[in-house]
Amino acid sequence: MPMNGVEQGKSSQQGSSSRPPILLHFRSSKWFVGATSFLTTFTDGVLYSVVQTWITILFVVFGFSMVLGAPVAGWVTQHSSLRQIPLIIGLLSALASTLLFMLAKALYLLVIARCLQGISAGVVYTTVLALLVDSVERAEVGSWVGIALSGVNLGVLAAPALAGVIYEKAGYHAVFAICLAIIALDITAALLLIDKRRARKWLPDGPKLGDDSKHGDSDATTTQDGARRNGTDPSQEADEESPLLEHRSSMTEESPKKWFPTTRVLLSSPQILAALYSTLIHSTLHTAFDAVLPRFVQRTFHWSSSGAGLTFLTLTIPSLMTPLFGFLSDRYGRRIVALGGFAVTVPSLALLGLVHSADLSNKVLLCVFLVLVGIGINLFLTSLVADLSFAVERLEQEVSQFSEDGSAYTEAYALVDITFGAGAVIGPLISGLLYEKTTWAITYGVLAAFCFSGSVPVVSADFHVQHLEKMYRF
């Protein structure tokens, strides 16, 4: 019997939807997703650094905007069938921001541009990290997170020098024209990217985070090979855990699957709290250096602004080692590597207070301690951001009805962006106030104590991870 027009239309849509996209394997591969993540963070690093060189007063505006942009990005990504859509929206926001910076002649337009830049940062980090974690094998999460984060580090490192050369040779607008070209390349990559969730329609055996259970810290083995995400029945887990799982199921079934209940479950995990607090510390320290270090070297060493800018190379170059740090966290344990990062950072920050005069030995000491700080803060950030994804997976295994669609990863990385933005507000305000009212040594002594406090939740997470189910309370 012939089909009517409606049935023919449905048949046609089904036929076209079953046809895999062009270059499906490549566009959904971890290599392409990882490269897009790197390019996106690199773009953000370039834009942040180019603008920051000229408009330091807009630190806090950027941080507040990032805090606002991250939860919006989390909600949009969670409710979008194509997760690269919010990524493209974030990149379009970066495009608008760059155009405003290039053309603006009034202060309020610069503030608007900085707001758009902060919103863009909150959106793109939330989205690309969620996409990346969903595209790589469990044993490689740390390495790929390190690669993604190295993009922003490379952008921050390369942008000031390149912007200075381009500005001298071609002028102000040429600098932003290069930025616009990088954003255009990034948007192209985002348009070509195929979300792994969508790709699994044609690639059912694609990698999932639950695969490869024998890697990472000791708590990783409790995830039972990704039972929930691989579609197996959680009731087949070890007998001693079955009553606990049933009890948790009865609690979560009463709660609607909305943003705040999921967020409250996430914040009940000591692993996630440790990762968020470490992100806050990293952002605070990074922006504190941005605000105080140029003033210190100009006053103490009488260096020009270009000399002060070169000082940041000692702090930034170690950040290019983040892929190695990610590999080490996968190989030796994420929280062990994180504690090593704190062990390097805390004394190095405190010893920066010894630098007090313009002689050669003090200049050498400053550079040595800045290199060590750069190594330390990237050690603990890379390992703990990777650990966050394993903590979310653990919650998915142990809390029934908790984010079965994987949206908790998006919300978790939105929380990371919120804390990063909060640090971008706290860092310049607190460090600037301390430096002007006290001394360089006191300023970095306080920052060292603040950094030391970040190791406490990491140690606490190790002691409490076996009793995580006791903390799930709405």
Disulfide bonds with the S-S distance in Angstrom:
none
